[in-house]
Amino acid sequence: MVNENALTVSLEEFGLSKYEAQAYVALISKGTISASELAYYSDLPRTKVYPILLKLEKKKLAIISTSKPILCTAIAPEDAFDDIVQGQINKVNAMNTLVSNLKKVSEESKKSRGAEEKRYFNLSANAVLNRLKIMIESSKSSIHVIVDPGCLVLLTECKEQLLSVLRRDLELKIIIAPSSIGSESIKSIPDGAKIRISDIIQNCFVFDQTELMLIDGNDGKGATFSSTEILSANQMKVFSYVWKNALKIDSLNNMTKADAQEVYRIIRIINESALGHVLTTTLVSKIHEIDMLAFLEKNGINLKSKSLQEIIDIVDCSLQTICCGRADFEKGTKNITIESKMNSGHSLPWAAIVMAYLQKHGYTPRLVYQNHSQSGEKVHIKIAS
């Protein structure tokens, strides 16, 4: 076992002070830790820790985060002491001047190209959760998340940190994959988080629009990037685009997973295939001639055995999800109202589902379509035996 005291003494021979040597050895052995933890593990006075860290950073032996609490990490020994060792060799073989000149040329070249070096940290799968908790807790203004089912489970393990964020009124937006709808994981996310559904192509966390964590969905490994203005800005553009086109999840929260997944499948089928079909058909025929139940059945959805109220609930849930609309059944008057906050016929496929259901069960429904340019559109269906 390596003697840490001996290492400290040896580092002093490289020009470090006793406190600097103690701090560096502690960082090497403990990994990324807070300043207070560094004081504990290196046996340094708390008042000395931050000045010592600044000296180590200046000597390119450590990295200090800009977040709160302050986190510090040692530069790997092979990176930190390569120049020092080379310098010792150069003193022997008279190459010190040449090496210094080459380094100057390299730095001048970077400046002329406008290049700036940025550092990032690779994380093992075992280290990702702890680092994620720290980054959530350290956030100051916002957290934007895109996660697949595996990383959603990881996020639920940060529930206390998420609650802390929401108590501070920070913005928390989460985009989940369709397969996560109705799962226990999504129900474990604290109230106050804004959640939407979309197809997922990556696992990405953006903190305060400046710091990133990316996680590999296959092996659970991750990487963090700090002060990456260009990368963060691009990731926020991706997030904003996906968020704008994602579906709201609020109306699905109280459903079972099977029911929520069924509603989502219906929404996908209608959004991808049905609207154009309905609008085209209504130009040459009446809407009651469109058999939307048969259309859905061809796509693997069978609604014939459900009750009318269940059909209304499915339509209501779907409209809330896609266009802040609603469906309402007044049993006393036998009137059904289907409403969309958007125009351009968004309510018509859903009205067609209800009409087809009623016709299959022996009713002769009558339909009135109203389109208001500012308030959206309404479909009124009157049930007659």
N, C-alpha and C positions, 0 to 999 in steps of 0.2 A: 504493500500500500504506500502511495506517495506521501511523503511528509510535507504538509502544507507550510509548516514553519520554515522548513528548508527552502521551499519555493519562494517564500516571502523574502528571505535573506538574499537569495540569488537575484531576485528582481531588483533589489536595492543596488546591486552591482551594475545593473543596466541603467541606472540613473533615476529610478523611482524612489520617492520618499517611503518611509515605513508605512504610513497610512495608505498611500497610493497602492503599494504592493499588497497590503492586506485586502483592500477593496477589490483589486483585480483578481486575486486568487478566489475570493468569495464569489465573484461574478462568473468566473470560469466553472466553478463547481456547482453553482445553483441555477444557472441559466438566466432567463429574463425574470427579474424581481423588482419590487418597489424599492424606493429609497429607504423607507423605514426597515424593510426586511434586510437590506444591505447593511444597515447599521447594526442590526442584531447578529447577522452571520459573520461579519468581519470584525466585530468587537470595536467599532468606531464610535466616538461621541456623536450623538445625533446632530449637534451643531456643526460638525465637520463634514458630514456626509456630502452635502450638495457641493461645497467648494472642491472637495476631492473629486467628485464626479466630473465637474467642469474641467479640472486639470487632466483627468483621464481622457475626456473627450477631445481636448485640445491636442493631446499626444496621440490621438487616433487609436486609443486602447479601449474605448467604450462608446456606445451610442445611447443618448438620452432621448426619451420620447417627449413630444410636445403636449401630450394629454395629461389629465389629472385622474388618479394619482400618477406621479412621475414614475416611469418604468425605465430600467437601465439594463443593458446587455453588453457583455464583453465582446470585443472583436476577437475572432479566432486567433490563437497564438501564431499560426503560420502566416496570417495576414498582419497581425499587430507587430511582430518582431522581425519580419523579413528584412525591412530596411535597416534595422539596428544591427542584425547579424551581418548583413552585407557591408554595412559601414565598418564593422570591426575587421572584416576581411580586407576591405579597401585600404584601411590604415596600414595593413601589413604589405599589400602589394601595390600601393600607390595609385589605386584606381578610384579613390574617393572623388576626385575632381571630375573625372569622366562621368561617373554615375550621376553626380549632381547636375551636370550640364544636360545629360540625357533626360533627367526628370523635368528640368526646366523646359526643354523642347516639347516634351509630352504635354505639360500643362498649358503651354502657350498654344499648342495645336488644338487642344480641347476648347480653349477660349475663342480661338479664331473660327472654329466650326459652330460655336454656340452650343456646345454639348455640356451637359451637367449630369454628374453621376448621382443616382438615387439608389438607396438600399432597400431591400425587402428581406423578410424573414420567412424561411420555410418552417412549417410546423408538422410534427408527427401527428398521427391520428389521435394519440393519447393526450397531446398537448392542446389540441384545437379547442376543446370545450372550456378549459380554464382561461385561455386567451380570449375566447369569445365573450365570456362573462365579464372580463376586465374591460374590453372595448365597449360593451353595452353600458356598463356602469359609468364609464368615463365620458360618454357622449354628452354633448352640451346643447344641441339643437334638434337633431333629427337622426332617425335610423330608417334606411330603406333596404328591404330584404326580398330576395328571390330565392325560394327553396324548393327542392324536390322532397318527396315523403321522408327520405332518410335524414336530411338536414332539418326538416320540420321537427322530427323527434328530438334532434340535438337542441333546437331552439326552445322546445318546451322544458328542457332541463335548465334553462336560464330564466325560469318564471319569476324568481325574486328580483333579478336584475331588471326584467321587463316591467314589473310592477313599480320599481323605483323610477324608471324612466317615465312611465305614465303619470306617476304622482307629481313629477316635475313638469308636466304638460309638454313634453317633447313630442314631436311628430313621429309616429311609428306606423309605417306602411309595410304590409307583407303581401307578396304575391305567391300563391301556392299552386301546385299542380292539380289537375282535375281528379287524379286518383286519391288526393287527400281530402276531398269533400266528404263531410260527415264522419270523419275519423275521430278517434279519441284525442289525437294530437292537436287537431285544430280546435277542439273544445277546451283544451288546456291553455290556449293562449288567452291572457287576461283581457277582460272587457276594456275597451278604449282603443285597442289596436284596430287599424283599418285594414281589412283583408279583402283581396280579390283573387279571382281564378284566371289562370292562363296556362298555355303550354309552356313548360320550363325547359330551357336549354343550358342553364348554368346555375350554380349556387353562389350567390354574391351578396355581401353585406356592405353597405356604404354608410359610414358614420360621419355625421356632420358635413357630408358632401366632400370630405377631404381624405378620409382614411378608408382603406378597403380590406376586406378579408374574402378570399376566394377559397372554396372547399371542393375537393374532388369527390363527386358522388360515388365513385367506384371504390376507392380505398380509404376515404375519410381524411386524407392529408390536406393541409391547407397552407396558405401563404398570406402574409399581411404586408400592406404597402402603406407607407406614411408619407404625407406631404407630396402626393403624386397628383399635381394639379390637372395635367392632361388626361391621365388614366381615369381619375375620379370624375372629371367632367364628362368624359365619354360614357362611363358606366351610368351616370345619372341621366344622360340622354336616352340610353337604352331602357332604363327603368321607367322613365316618364312615358315613353312610347308604349311600352307593354302595359303600364298601369292604365293609360287612357283607353286602351282597347280591351282591357280585362273585364270580367263580369263580377258584379257585386255578389257577396256571399250571405248577406244578412238574413235573407228570407229562407235560406237552407239550413240555418244553424240548429233549429229545433227539430229537424227531421232525423229519422234513422239514416244510417249510411246508405242502405239500399234505396230508400225513397229519394234521398238527395242525389244519388248517382243517376237514378232514372230521370229525374227532372232535368239534370244537366245534359243527359244524352238527348232528351227531347229538344232542349234549347239548341244544342249543336246541330241537330238534324234540320230544325226549322230555320235557323240562321244561315246554314250553308246551302240548303236546297229548296225550301218551301216558299219563301217570299216571292221570288221571281215567278214560280209556278202559279201561285195564287193571283198575283197581279196580272199576269198574262191571261189567265183563264177568265177573270172578271171583266175583261174588255169585250168578250164575246158571249158570255153566259152569266147566269146568276150564281152567286157564291154558294148556294145550297147544293149545287151540282158537283162541287168539289169534295171528294171523299177523303178527308184528311186522315181518318182512322185507318183506311186502307193504305194510304201513303206511309204512315208511321209503321204500320204492321210490316210492310215490305222492308223497313229499316230496323226491324227487330223489336219494336215497341208495341205491345198489345194493351189497349185501353178499354176494350169492349166490356170486360167483366167488372169494371169499376163503377161505383155509384156516381150520380150526377154531382154530388157535393165533392167527391174526390177529384172529378174532372175539373171542377171550378177551382179547387185548391191548387191543382197542378198549374193551371193557367195563371192563377193569381200569383203564385210563387215565381213562375217564369217571367211574367211581366215586371214584377218588382226587380228581378235580377237584371233584366236586359234594358229596361227603359223607364224605370221608376213608375211603372203603370200598376194596374190592379184589375181584378175581376171580382164581381159581387153578385150574389144570387139572393134576390128578395123573394123568399118562399111564399109570402102572402099574396103578392101580385104576380108571381111567376115571371118576373122580369130579371134578365141577366144583363149586367153592364160590364163591358170590357173596355178599358181605358188605357191609352198610351200617351206619355208626355211628349212623344216624338210623332212627327207626321210621316207621310210617304208610305202609308199602309202597313206599319209595323203591327197593328192590332189585328189585321185581317187573317193571317194564318191561325191565330189563336181562336178567333171567332169561328173560323171554319172547322176547327176541332170540335168546338161545342155544338155547332150546327149538325155536323156529321153524327155525333153521339146521339143527339136528340132524335134525328131521323132514324137511326138504327133501332131506337127504342119506341118507335111508333108515334112520335110527335110530329107536328107540322109547325116548325118555328118560323117566325117572321123577323126579318133583320132590317135595322135602320142604321146607316153609317153617317157619322157627322165628323167633319174635318174643320178644325179651327187653327188658323195659321199660327196663333200665338200660344194657345193652351194645349195643343195636341189634338188627338182624335178620340172619338168614342164610337162604340158599336153597341146598340141596344137590341137585345133579342127577346121577343115575346113568345112564351111557350103556349102553344094551343094543342089540345088533344086531337 
